[in-house]
Amino acid sequence: MVAMLIIGLIVLAVYSAITSGMGTVRMARENLRATQILLDKMETIRLYDWDQLNNNFIAPSFIANYDVTNASTTAGVLYYGTVSIAPADTGT
């Protein structure tokens, strides 16, 4: 009887650990995808000159999907972002 209780607790602990681990991995993947999206936007800004940036060449807002193979913006995790470009204050 005591052995069954111990085995039950061990199974419950293992199941809880797996569930927690999967949640942690999911959050890490979502954070990594958000970092990739921001890096993509920054690289886009880096490649343009100042005239292109000032003429609203870059869209001020965007929606990116978590799954890059699925272009639909109706399913899954969506990332919403805005881009604001202004001259730097040089203090002069």
HELIX and SHEET records of a PDB file:
HELIX    1   1 VAL A    2  LEU A   47  1                                  46    
HELIX    2   2 TRP A   50  ASN A   54  1                                   5    
SHEET    1   A 2 SER A  61  ASN A  65  0                                        
SHEET    2   A 2 LEU A  78  THR A  82 -1                                        
END                                                                             
